[in-house]
Amino acid sequence: MATATTPKEQAGTIIPPPAGEKTPARTPAAPRGRSRWPIALGLALVAVAGGALATRSAALRADSRPTTPLYRVVRAPLPITIKAHGALESGKNREIVNKVEGQTTILFIVPDGTIAKAGDLLCELDSSAIRDKLITQRITIEQARSDLASAIKTREVAEFSLREYEGGTYPQARQNAEIALKTAETNLDQALGRFAWSSRMHEQGFVAKSQMVADQDAKMNSEITLDRTKGQIHVLEDYTRRKRVIELSASVQKARSDELAKQAKLNLEVTRQRKYEGLLEACKMTAPIDGLVVHANDSMMRFSSSPEIIQEGTTVRENQTLLRIPDVSLMRVNAKLDEAVVSRAAPGQAVRIRVDALPGAVLPGKVLSVQNMSDPVNRDFPEARFYTTMISVEGATTALRPGMAAKVEILASEAQGVLAVPMRAVLQARGESFVYVGGADGAMLRRGVRLGGANEEMIEVVEGLGEGEVVSLDPMAVMTEDEKRQAFAAIEAPTADDWR
């Protein structure tokens, strides 16, 4: 709107509107004559009258303008920011983690926010089930030790039997067989000599035939005895000895294997006992360092319908973090960005942080990371998708504590020298964006615009406005009823014919 106002206009500032009067009805134009003189005279009169009427009409139109504030468009920097909420946490924590397998119940835990000294008892879990297992395990270990002792004796007996056979039984049997062989050979030599002598004597008539036959039988028996003795030695060497050594060696191997199995079982049971003893010790958690103790409750659990608050009586699982001792000098904000704006956030962007517990304080920060996947869907708000974004707090004070609520404003980008107007100066209807611009005659004219980036207060106008023009900050007030009906009339639902 053109401004012939007394207040001095300032670029990029809001201009107060002047009061106006009602606009009179437009005067109809005079009819044309046929002769040139009357026409010229008429035109002159019309011009004079028209000028007066135009001056009067413009004044009346100017006086009838709605009393809306105006804004002069200028080129200026436009910061594009993202606002979100989050909670403070420490970037470096000493975590107290539950090392007890399965699920256990908290019997005792220090209050949230306790200042602890190194070695102080922070949390104790129910250990009754572990104590029962430990008693049973000790009995099992004693039985395993007894079984191992028995297996050792069996192995020793088997090894002794093998040594006994190889060093005693077999050499003795071999020696007896060799003695028997020597005896059989001697007996055979004697029998052969007697048979030869009796044969010569029988031929000379000095010995009866029966004596010769008896000596012959004695020779044959000695030969048979010698052959049997040699056969016994062959069986002893090639069969009996080898068979017995294999049997005794197998017994030794079996006894050794059984002993190793019993030893392994005992070692396993001892390891299990040590594990139970370790679990029993793990039921009592002490502070590793001095510091502020914080319960490891998820900052988003307050939005859950079934929060799992860490307190006495709560059932906890293995490897669950129960407590943290944070380093308050390295604080960060765990912020949740909506899916509509997360694509504009990136590591390294500057951030302004406001903590509810420190009214008026603005802390600088920087985006550390933006999670690629959204957080688990909340059952109470299934349509919402949030992405965890970590933001460092630079120059953190000792007054900050984990869990404090924080508001963050991320500077996503900053355009330089762009034309921008306040958000309230722009209307959008039926897919079109438009503003009301002050005309040369003081009228407010509707004009379509193409928009660019924006923050919560200002929006860039890429096309449709020029520097120095003024726009209404209350466009609804300058719209006629016709324009309102055309712009904001309800859009009819499509019919079946529309899809054909």
DRENVEX-362100 format. One record per residue (C-alpha): residue in three letters; x, y, z; residue number from 1. Coordinates in pm, 1 decimal, always signed. Layout:
ALA/X/Y/Z/NUM
...
END
This chain:
MET/+0.0/+0.0/+0.0/1
ALA/+136.0/+342.7/-86.1/2
THR/+193.2/+550.1/+219.9/3
ALA/+140.1/+925.9/+227.2/4
THR/+157.5/+908.8/+605.0/5
THR/+325.5/+1147.3/+842.0/6
PRO/+528.5/+878.6/+1031.9/7
LYS/+868.4/+832.7/+871.8/8
GLU/+889.9/+492.3/+689.4/9
GLN/+1175.9/+260.8/+780.6/10
ALA/+1293.8/-23.5/+549.5/11
GLY/+1209.4/-371.7/+679.1/12
THR/+992.7/-232.0/+957.2/13
ILE/+623.5/-234.1/+1028.6/14
ILE/+445.3/+81.9/+909.5/15
PRO/+126.9/+183.8/+1097.6/16
PRO/-172.6/+248.6/+865.1/17
PRO/-359.2/+581.8/+852.6/18
ALA/-725.8/+611.1/+930.3/19
GLY/-951.7/+620.7/+622.1/20
GLU/-1291.6/+731.8/+502.8/21
LYS/-1560.2/+558.2/+308.1/22
THR/-1520.1/+556.4/-69.1/23
PRO/-1812.8/+722.6/-263.2/24
ALA/-1972.7/+571.8/-571.4/25
ARG/-1785.9/+625.3/-900.5/26
THR/-1926.9/+908.5/-1123.0/27
PRO/-2034.2/+788.3/-1473.3/28
ALA/-1846.4/+935.6/-1775.5/29
ALA/-2014.2/+1202.9/-1997.4/30
PRO/-2150.8/+1095.5/-2344.1/31
ARG/-1948.8/+1181.6/-2657.1/32
GLY/-2064.2/+1464.2/-2895.5/33
ARG/-2046.5/+1469.3/-3279.2/34
SER/-1865.9/+1804.6/-3345.3/35
ARG/-1501.2/+1853.1/-3260.4/36
TRP/-1545.1/+2175.3/-3062.9/37
PRO/-1809.4/+2045.2/-2834.3/38
ILE/-1599.8/+1732.6/-2798.2/39
ALA/-1285.5/+1930.7/-2714.9/40
LEU/-1476.5/+2151.8/-2476.9/41
GLY/-1637.5/+1849.4/-2322.5/42
LEU/-1306.2/+1674.8/-2286.8/43
ALA/-1156.8/+1976.2/-2118.9/44
LEU/-1447.5/+2000.8/-1880.5/45
VAL/-1434.4/+1629.2/-1816.0/46
ALA/-1060.4/+1650.8/-1756.8/47
VAL/-1099.9/+1928.4/-1505.9/48
ALA/-1395.5/+1761.5/-1342.3/49
GLY/-1226.6/+1423.0/-1367.5/50
GLY/-913.0/+1553.6/-1201.4/51
ALA/-1113.5/+1695.2/-919.1/52
LEU/-1317.9/+1378.7/-888.7/53
ALA/-1004.0/+1164.2/-907.0/54
THR/-842.7/+1366.5/-633.5/55
ARG/-1158.5/+1340.9/-428.5/56
SER/-1199.4/+965.0/-507.0/57
ALA/-835.8/+886.0/-424.1/58
ALA/-867.3/+1070.8/-99.6/59
LEU/-1184.9/+885.8/-20.8/60
ARG/-1029.5/+547.2/-118.2/61
ALA/-724.0/+624.2/+89.8/62
ASP/-946.4/+714.4/+380.2/63
SER/-1143.8/+389.4/+337.6/64
ARG/-836.8/+158.6/+367.7/65
PRO/-856.6/-103.5/+645.8/66
THR/-637.9/-16.2/+940.1/67
THR/-375.0/-290.7/+894.4/68
PRO/-3.3/-262.0/+970.1/69
LEU/+231.8/-266.0/+671.9/70
TYR/+581.4/-404.1/+614.3/71
ARG/+838.4/-264.1/+371.6/72
VAL/+1029.0/-538.4/+187.0/73
VAL/+1409.1/-517.8/+206.4/74
ARG/+1702.7/-747.0/+134.9/75
ALA/+1849.2/-896.0/+449.6/76
PRO/+2001.2/-1219.8/+584.0/77
LEU/+1747.6/-1495.0/+649.0/78
PRO/+1853.8/-1765.1/+895.6/79
ILE/+1672.4/-2097.8/+843.9/80
THR/+1641.2/-2268.6/+1182.0/81
ILE/+1503.4/-2595.0/+1319.2/82
LYS/+1352.9/-2600.3/+1666.6/83
ALA/+1320.6/-2912.4/+1877.7/84
HIS/+1302.4/-3036.2/+2235.5/85
GLY/+1532.0/-3274.2/+2414.8/86
ALA/+1699.8/-3363.3/+2741.5/87
LEU/+2051.2/-3316.3/+2873.2/88
GLU/+2284.0/-3610.0/+2918.0/89
SER/+2654.3/-3650.5/+2969.7/90
GLY/+2874.4/-3725.0/+2673.0/91
LYS/+3100.9/-3930.5/+2899.3/92
ASN/+2951.5/-4160.6/+3162.3/93
ARG/+3081.7/-4426.2/+3395.6/94
GLU/+2800.5/-4676.7/+3361.9/95
ILE/+2694.6/-4928.3/+3625.0/96
VAL/+2572.4/-5229.4/+3425.4/97
ASN/+2384.7/-5533.8/+3554.9/98
LYS/+2611.5/-5837.0/+3501.2/99
VAL/+2373.6/-6091.8/+3656.7/100
GLU/+2236.4/-6330.5/+3395.4/101
GLY/+1864.3/-6365.1/+3338.2/102
GLN/+1627.8/-6137.7/+3526.4/103
THR/+1667.3/-6019.7/+3884.2/104
THR/+1496.6/-5778.3/+4119.8/105
ILE/+1644.2/-5464.9/+4272.5/106
LEU/+1650.3/-5495.5/+4654.0/107
PHE/+1827.6/-5165.6/+4720.6/108
ILE/+1931.7/-4867.3/+4510.3/109
VAL/+2053.3/-4522.0/+4614.7/110
PRO/+1819.8/-4230.6/+4538.2/111
ASP/+1857.2/-4056.3/+4204.1/112
GLY/+2100.2/-3764.3/+4234.0/113
THR/+2302.2/-3905.8/+4524.4/114
ILE/+2660.2/-3780.4/+4560.2/115
ALA/+2864.8/-4097.2/+4612.3/116
LYS/+3223.3/-4174.7/+4704.5/117
ALA/+3431.1/-4443.1/+4535.5/118
GLY/+3349.9/-4782.1/+4692.9/119
ASP/+3004.3/-4683.5/+4822.6/120
LEU/+2727.6/-4939.9/+4773.5/121
LEU/+2498.0/-4808.1/+4501.6/122
CYS/+2270.3/-5100.8/+4419.7/123
GLU/+2201.9/-5455.3/+4544.5/124
LEU/+2010.9/-5721.0/+4349.1/125
ASP/+1826.2/-6026.8/+4479.4/126
SER/+2087.0/-6307.0/+4508.1/127
SER/+1880.2/-6586.2/+4669.4/128
ALA/+1855.3/-6791.8/+4348.7/129
ILE/+2229.9/-6760.5/+4289.1/130
ARG/+2306.7/-6873.7/+4645.1/131
ASP/+2091.9/-7185.1/+4593.7/132
LYS/+2275.3/-7261.8/+4270.8/133
LEU/+2608.6/-7212.7/+4444.6/134
ILE/+2523.2/-7464.1/+4719.0/135
THR/+2413.6/-7721.7/+4459.4/136
GLN/+2728.1/-7654.1/+4260.1/137
ARG/+2955.3/-7721.2/+4554.0/138
ILE/+2794.4/-8065.2/+4602.9/139
THR/+2836.3/-8135.2/+4231.5/140
ILE/+3204.8/-8043.4/+4252.0/141
GLU/+3267.2/-8283.8/+4541.0/142
GLN/+3105.7/-8565.6/+4341.2/143
ALA/+3315.0/-8473.3/+4038.4/144
ARG/+3633.0/-8483.3/+4248.3/145
SER/+3542.3/-8829.5/+4377.5/146
ASP/+3477.6/-8953.3/+4023.4/147
LEU/+3810.3/-8811.6/+3912.1/148
ALA/+3997.5/-8984.2/+4195.5/149
SER/+3835.7/-9316.6/+4100.2/150
ALA/+3927.2/-9266.3/+3735.2/151
ILE/+4289.0/-9193.0/+3832.2/152
LYS/+4311.8/-9520.2/+4028.4/153
THR/+4161.7/-9714.7/+3738.8/154
ARG/+4412.9/-9562.6/+3500.0/155
GLU/+4701.9/-9641.4/+3733.1/156
VAL/+4589.7/-10006.8/+3764.3/157
ALA/+4561.8/-10039.5/+3387.1/158
GLU/+4909.3/-9893.2/+3334.5/159
PHE/+5049.3/-10120.1/+3608.5/160
SER/+4891.5/-10428.4/+3447.0/161
LEU/+5052.1/-10339.5/+3114.2/162
ARG/+5391.8/-10288.5/+3275.5/163
GLU/+5344.4/-10611.0/+3473.8/164
TYR/+5279.4/-10815.6/+3160.6/165
GLU/+5555.1/-10661.0/+2951.7/166
GLY/+5809.4/-10663.9/+3236.1/167
GLY/+5708.6/-10976.3/+3430.0/168
THR/+5444.9/-11213.8/+3298.9/169
TYR/+5559.4/-11226.5/+2938.6/170
PRO/+5936.9/-11258.2/+3006.4/171
GLN/+5863.9/-11535.6/+3255.9/172
ALA/+5644.5/-11723.4/+3007.3/173
ARG/+5910.0/-11679.5/+2739.7/174
GLN/+6178.7/-11806.7/+2972.0/175
ASN/+5970.5/-12113.5/+3065.5/176
ALA/+5908.6/-12183.7/+2697.4/177
GLU/+6280.0/-12159.0/+2617.8/178
ILE/+6362.5/-12393.8/+2910.0/179
ALA/+6103.3/-12637.4/+2782.6/180
LEU/+6256.3/-12608.7/+2433.8/181
LYS/+6606.8/-12679.1/+2564.5/182
THR/+6478.7/-12974.2/+2766.2/183
ALA/+6296.1/-13113.6/+2463.0/184
GLU/+6605.4/-13075.2/+2247.4/185
THR/+6821.3/-13248.2/+2513.7/186
ASN/+6570.7/-13527.9/+2556.1/187
LEU/+6556.7/-13570.8/+2179.8/188
ASP/+6936.7/-13590.0/+2156.6/189
GLN/+6943.5/-13852.4/+2431.1/190
ALA/+6660.4/-14049.7/+2272.6/191
LEU/+6837.1/-14044.5/+1937.5/192
GLY/+7159.2/-14172.1/+2100.2/193
ARG/+6982.0/-14450.1/+2286.1/194
PHE/+6789.9/-14554.1/+1973.7/195
ALA/+7106.7/-14562.4/+1766.8/196
TRP/+7290.0/-14766.5/+2032.1/197
SER/+6999.5/-15013.6/+2078.6/198
SER/+6969.1/-15053.3/+1701.9/199
ARG/+7338.3/-15149.7/+1670.6/200
MET/+7320.6/-15374.9/+1970.0/201
HIS/+7005.5/-15542.5/+1836.0/202
GLU/+7179.6/-15614.8/+1508.1/203
GLN/+7467.8/-15776.7/+1701.3/204
GLY/+7224.1/-15970.5/+1917.2/205
PHE/+7307.6/-15806.1/+2242.4/206
VAL/+6972.9/-15617.2/+2288.6/207
ALA/+6627.4/-15750.7/+2251.1/208
LYS/+6404.9/-15612.5/+1980.7/209
SER/+6158.8/-15480.8/+2239.1/210
GLN/+6428.5/-15256.8/+2384.2/211
MET/+6503.3/-15121.4/+2040.7/212
VAL/+6135.3/-15052.4/+1980.6/213
ALA/+6103.4/-14877.9/+2318.8/214
ASP/+6400.3/-14653.6/+2239.0/215
GLN/+6246.8/-14578.7/+1901.8/216
ASP/+5918.1/-14474.8/+2069.7/217
ALA/+6109.4/-14259.8/+2315.5/218
LYS/+6283.3/-14084.6/+2022.2/219
MET/+5951.7/-14018.1/+1851.5/220
ASN/+5797.4/-13876.7/+2173.5/221
SER/+6096.1/-13645.3/+2217.2/222
GLU/+6052.6/-13518.1/+1860.3/223
ILE/+5681.9/-13455.6/+1922.3/224
THR/+5760.2/-13273.8/+2248.9/225
LEU/+6017.8/-13058.9/+2072.0/226
ASP/+5769.9/-12965.2/+1795.9/227
ARG/+5498.0/-12882.0/+2052.7/228
THR/+5741.1/-12666.3/+2251.1/229
LYS/+5840.1/-12473.7/+1937.5/230
GLY/+5470.2/-12425.9/+1856.3/231
GLN/+5402.5/-12286.6/+2202.3/232
ILE/+5684.9/-12038.1/+2163.2/233
HIS/+5546.2/-11931.9/+1823.3/234
VAL/+5195.0/-11880.6/+1970.1/235
LEU/+5337.2/-11690.3/+2265.9/236
GLU/+5539.7/-11453.9/+2045.6/237
ASP/+5304.5/-11401.9/+1753.4/238
TYR/+4961.7/-11420.4/+1916.6/239
THR/+4938.3/-11435.4/+2296.3/240
ARG/+5186.5/-11155.7/+2361.9/241
ARG/+5047.2/-10920.8/+2093.2/242
LYS/+4688.3/-10986.5/+2196.4/243
ARG/+4757.8/-10925.8/+2562.8/244
VAL/+4954.2/-10606.3/+2494.8/245
ILE/+4670.5/-10472.2/+2279.8/246
GLU/+4411.3/-10554.8/+2547.2/247
LEU/+4611.3/-10395.2/+2827.4/248
SER/+4700.9/-10088.7/+2614.8/249
ALA/+4333.2/-10042.5/+2529.8/250
SER/+4247.2/-10057.2/+2898.3/251
VAL/+4510.0/-9792.5/+2967.8/252
GLN/+4372.8/-9568.5/+2688.8/253
LYS/+4018.2/-9606.1/+2813.6/254
ALA/+4124.2/-9532.4/+3169.4/255
ARG/+4315.2/-9223.5/+3056.4/256
SER/+4022.3/-9099.5/+2847.5/257
ASP/+3786.1/-9151.1/+3135.4/258
GLU/+4026.1/-8965.0/+3365.1/259
LEU/+4047.7/-8673.1/+3119.5/260
ALA/+3669.7/-8660.9/+3092.9/261
LYS/+3634.3/-8659.7/+3470.4/262
GLN/+3901.7/-8387.8/+3494.9/263
ALA/+3724.4/-8177.6/+3229.0/264
LYS/+3394.2/-8218.1/+3409.3/265
LEU/+3554.7/-8111.7/+3735.3/266
ASN/+3710.7/-7807.7/+3565.4/267
LEU/+3374.4/-7719.1/+3414.0/268
GLU/+3199.4/-7744.5/+3747.8/269
VAL/+3472.3/-7536.8/+3914.0/270
THR/+3435.5/-7272.1/+3640.8/271
ARG/+3061.2/-7272.6/+3694.0/272
GLN/+3112.0/-7231.6/+4067.2/273
ARG/+3343.2/-6936.2/+4005.6/274
LYS/+3082.3/-6787.2/+3774.0/275
TYR/+2816.2/-6815.0/+4043.9/276
GLU/+3056.5/-6663.3/+4294.3/277
GLY/+3118.7/-6378.7/+4048.8/278
LEU/+2744.1/-6331.3/+3996.6/279
LEU/+2698.7/-6325.0/+4371.4/280
GLU/+2956.4/-6048.4/+4396.0/281
ALA/+2795.8/-5868.3/+4097.5/282
CYS/+2469.2/-5843.2/+4289.4/283
LYS/+2635.6/-5568.8/+4493.3/284
MET/+2737.3/-5271.3/+4279.6/285
THR/+2970.9/-5008.5/+4418.6/286
ALA/+3077.4/-4667.2/+4290.0/287
PRO/+3396.7/-4686.4/+4079.4/288
ILE/+3465.1/-4312.8/+4123.4/289
ASP/+3334.3/-4014.1/+4315.4/290
GLY/+3046.0/-3831.1/+4153.1/291
LEU/+2676.0/-3771.6/+4101.0/292
VAL/+2474.6/-4094.0/+4064.4/293
VAL/+2192.8/-4085.5/+3808.6/294
HIS/+1935.0/-4357.3/+3746.8/295
ALA/+1954.3/-4478.0/+3385.1/296
ASN/+1589.7/-4410.0/+3301.2/297
ASP/+1529.1/-4341.3/+2932.1/298
SER/+1446.8/-3973.3/+2880.1/299
MET/+1160.0/-4065.1/+2648.4/300
MET/+996.0/-4313.8/+2884.8/301
ARG/+768.3/-4044.2/+3019.1/302
PHE/+585.5/-4067.6/+2684.6/303
SER/+537.1/-4443.6/+2718.3/304
SER/+220.6/-4600.1/+2851.1/305
SER/+422.2/-4855.9/+3055.3/306
PRO/+740.5/-4686.6/+3180.8/307
GLU/+1016.7/-4903.7/+3325.4/308
ILE/+1140.4/-4689.0/+3610.0/309
ILE/+1453.1/-4806.3/+3790.4/310
GLN/+1365.7/-4832.3/+4157.7/311
GLU/+1353.1/-5088.4/+4438.4/312
GLY/+1138.1/-5383.9/+4332.2/313
THR/+1194.1/-5333.8/+3958.1/314
THR/+1290.0/-5641.6/+3756.6/315
VAL/+1603.0/-5581.5/+3550.6/316
ARG/+1774.9/-5787.0/+3281.0/317
GLU/+2133.9/-5884.7/+3208.9/318
ASN/+2356.8/-5612.2/+3057.7/319
GLN/+2100.6/-5342.7/+3140.0/320
THR/+2251.3/-5010.3/+3246.4/321
LEU/+2113.1/-4925.8/+3589.5/322
LEU/+2315.1/-4622.3/+3698.7/323
ARG/+2543.8/-4362.0/+3549.1/324
ILE/+2803.4/-4135.0/+3701.6/325
PRO/+2817.6/-3856.7/+3441.6/326
ASP/+3093.3/-3609.3/+3369.0/327
VAL/+2898.7/-3280.6/+3394.5/328
SER/+3175.1/-3093.2/+3213.0/329
LEU/+3093.7/-3282.6/+2890.9/330
MET/+2718.4/-3237.2/+2848.8/331
ARG/+2510.4/-3286.2/+2535.3/332
VAL/+2145.0/-3265.4/+2433.7/333
ASN/+1957.4/-3574.0/+2317.3/334
ALA/+1710.7/-3398.3/+2086.6/335
LYS/+1425.2/-3549.7/+1885.9/336
LEU/+1372.2/-3406.2/+1536.2/337
ASP/+1045.3/-3453.9/+1350.7/338
GLU/+1066.4/-3635.3/+1017.3/339
ALA/+949.1/-3318.8/+839.2/340
VAL/+1269.1/-3128.8/+927.6/341
VAL/+1533.1/-3395.3/+994.4/342
SER/+1661.0/-3384.6/+633.3/343
ARG/+1779.9/-3025.8/+690.9/344
ALA/+1993.9/-3114.3/+994.3/345
ALA/+2356.2/-3219.5/+954.3/346
PRO/+2662.4/-3260.6/+1178.5/347
GLY/+2859.2/-2941.4/+1234.4/348
GLN/+2564.7/-2699.0/+1229.1/349
ALA/+2559.3/-2430.4/+1498.3/350
VAL/+2293.3/-2457.7/+1769.6/351
ARG/+2148.7/-2228.6/+2034.8/352
ILE/+2041.0/-2413.6/+2350.3/353
ARG/+1802.0/-2296.6/+2619.2/354
VAL/+1771.9/-2500.6/+2938.3/355
ASP/+1449.5/-2470.1/+3137.1/356
ALA/+1645.2/-2480.9/+3461.9/357
LEU/+1852.7/-2177.0/+3355.2/358
PRO/+1599.2/-1910.6/+3248.1/359
GLY/+1738.2/-1650.6/+3012.1/360
ALA/+2063.7/-1835.2/+2946.7/361
VAL/+2149.3/-1924.7/+2586.0/362
LEU/+2427.5/-2182.2/+2547.5/363
PRO/+2612.8/-2240.0/+2219.3/364
GLY/+2628.1/-2589.3/+2074.6/365
LYS/+2696.7/-2793.9/+1764.9/366
VAL/+2522.0/-3089.0/+1596.7/367
LEU/+2728.9/-3402.0/+1660.0/368
SER/+2521.0/-3667.5/+1483.3/369
VAL/+2181.2/-3728.1/+1325.6/370
GLN/+2043.1/-4081.7/+1348.3/371
ASN/+1964.8/-4241.0/+1010.9/372
MET/+1677.3/-4454.4/+1140.7/373
SER/+1379.1/-4322.8/+1331.3/374
ASP/+1324.0/-4406.7/+1696.0/375
PRO/+1090.1/-4695.6/+1782.1/376
VAL/+728.0/-4603.1/+1723.2/377
ASN/+549.2/-4491.4/+2038.1/378
ARG/+221.7/-4675.9/+2091.4/379
ASP/+48.9/-4359.2/+2209.9/380
PHE/+160.2/-4159.8/+1901.0/381
PRO/+199.8/-4417.9/+1620.7/382
GLU/+179.7/-4153.1/+1346.7/383
ALA/+479.5/-3956.4/+1479.9/384
ARG/+835.5/-4030.6/+1366.1/385
PHE/+1131.4/-3881.2/+1550.3/386
TYR/+1504.9/-3901.1/+1484.7/387
THR/+1759.0/-3884.5/+1766.5/388
THR/+2005.2/-3597.3/+1719.6/389
MET/+2303.7/-3545.4/+1949.7/390
ILE/+2408.8/-3185.3/+2015.3/391
SER/+2715.3/-3083.0/+2213.1/392
VAL/+2689.0/-2811.5/+2478.3/393
GLU/+2990.8/-2585.6/+2452.4/394
GLY/+3099.9/-2404.5/+2764.8/395
ALA/+2871.3/-2615.6/+2985.3/396
THR/+2835.4/-2494.1/+3343.6/397
THR/+2841.2/-2710.3/+3653.4/398
ALA/+2474.9/-2617.0/+3709.0/399
LEU/+2369.4/-2852.9/+3428.6/400
ARG/+2244.1/-3196.2/+3527.1/401
PRO/+2146.3/-3499.0/+3317.7/402
GLY/+1773.8/-3518.9/+3249.9/403
MET/+1713.3/-3142.4/+3241.9/404
ALA/+1471.8/-3034.6/+2968.7/405
ALA/+1623.5/-2828.8/+2688.7/406
LYS/+1508.7/-2646.8/+2377.9/407
VAL/+1740.1/-2631.4/+2078.2/408
GLU/+1743.8/-2406.9/+1772.1/409
ILE/+1960.3/-2545.8/+1492.4/410
LEU/+2089.1/-2304.8/+1228.1/411
ALA/+2029.2/-2520.6/+920.1/412
SER/+2134.1/-2248.0/+670.6/413
GLU/+2151.8/-1870.3/+631.9/414
ALA/+2061.5/-1700.1/+303.6/415
GLN/+2223.2/-1360.0/+245.3/416
GLY/+2054.5/-1061.5/+79.0/417
VAL/+1714.2/-1218.0/+14.9/418
LEU/+1372.9/-1054.7/+7.6/419
ALA/+1175.8/-1176.9/+306.0/420
VAL/+845.2/-1087.6/+467.9/421
PRO/+685.7/-1188.3/+796.9/422
MET/+501.0/-1519.0/+786.5/423
ARG/+171.4/-1351.9/+873.1/424
ALA/+184.4/-1144.7/+553.8/425
VAL/+143.6/-1455.6/+334.4/426
LEU/-179.6/-1639.2/+267.8/427
GLN/-205.5/-1978.4/+101.7/428
ALA/-519.5/-2113.4/-57.0/429
ARG/-589.9/-2372.6/-325.2/430
GLY/-219.4/-2432.8/-380.1/431
GLU/-141.8/-2061.9/-432.4/432
SER/+59.2/-1826.1/-212.1/433
PHE/-23.6/-1454.8/-224.9/434
VAL/+21.0/-1125.7/-42.9/435
TYR/-151.8/-786.9/-53.5/436
VAL/+76.3/-515.9/-189.7/437
GLY/+22.3/-142.1/-161.4/438
GLY/-60.6/+15.9/-500.6/439
ALA/+22.8/+362.6/-633.5/440
ASP/-327.4/+492.8/-556.0/441
GLY/-323.4/+356.8/-203.0/442
ALA/-528.7/+43.3/-281.1/443
MET/-415.9/-298.1/-159.7/444
LEU/-369.1/-535.2/-453.9/445
ARG/-356.5/-913.1/-433.6/446
ARG/-39.3/-1060.5/-588.3/447
GLY/+77.2/-1419.2/-623.2/448
VAL/+427.6/-1500.6/-496.5/449
ARG/+672.6/-1790.3/-506.4/450
LEU/+823.6/-1873.1/-168.4/451
GLY/+1160.1/-2007.9/-58.8/452
GLY/+1312.4/-2098.6/+278.8/453
ALA/+1167.1/-1982.6/+606.7/454
ASN/+1207.3/-1979.4/+979.1/455
GLU/+937.1/-1939.5/+1239.6/456
GLU/+905.7/-1562.8/+1179.2/457
MET/+1018.3/-1476.6/+825.1/458
ILE/+981.4/-1639.0/+482.0/459
GLU/+1176.2/-1573.3/+162.8/460
VAL/+990.9/-1440.7/-142.1/461
VAL/+1168.6/-1575.0/-450.4/462
GLU/+936.8/-1420.7/-704.7/463
GLY/+649.4/-1168.9/-702.7/464
LEU/+781.4/-884.0/-486.4/465
GLY/+1038.4/-609.4/-534.7/466
GLU/+1260.3/-437.7/-285.0/467
GLY/+1091.6/-134.9/-128.1/468
GLU/+733.7/-251.4/-181.1/469
VAL/+504.8/-267.8/+119.5/470
VAL/+276.4/-558.5/+211.1/471
SER/-9.3/-588.8/+454.3/472
LEU/+60.4/-779.3/+775.0/473
ASP/-310.9/-861.3/+807.2/474
PRO/-414.8/-968.8/+457.4/475
MET/-742.1/-1118.1/+577.8/476
ALA/-853.9/-769.6/+684.1/477
VAL/-810.4/-619.9/+336.0/478
MET/-975.5/-906.0/+147.8/479
THR/-1324.1/-850.8/+14.4/480
GLU/-1596.0/-1101.4/+89.7/481
ASP/-1580.8/-1213.7/-273.7/482
GLU/-1208.7/-1282.0/-247.4/483
LYS/-1255.5/-1475.2/+74.4/484
ARG/-1525.7/-1691.7/-80.7/485
GLN/-1313.2/-1762.2/-387.5/486
ALA/-997.0/-1835.4/-190.3/487
PHE/-1130.6/-2031.9/+105.3/488
ALA/-1450.0/-2193.7/-22.0/489
ALA/-1462.7/-2563.6/+59.5/490
ILE/-1326.7/-2781.4/-218.1/491
GLU/-1583.5/-3034.0/-328.6/492
ALA/-1491.1/-3400.1/-301.4/493
PRO/-1414.0/-3565.6/-638.8/494
THR/-1694.1/-3769.5/-794.7/495
ALA/-1671.0/-4085.6/-995.9/496
ASP/-1683.1/-3882.8/-1318.4/497
ASP/-1371.7/-3690.5/-1214.8/498
TRP/-1166.1/-4009.3/-1225.3/499
ARG/-1276.7/-4107.0/-1573.7/500
END
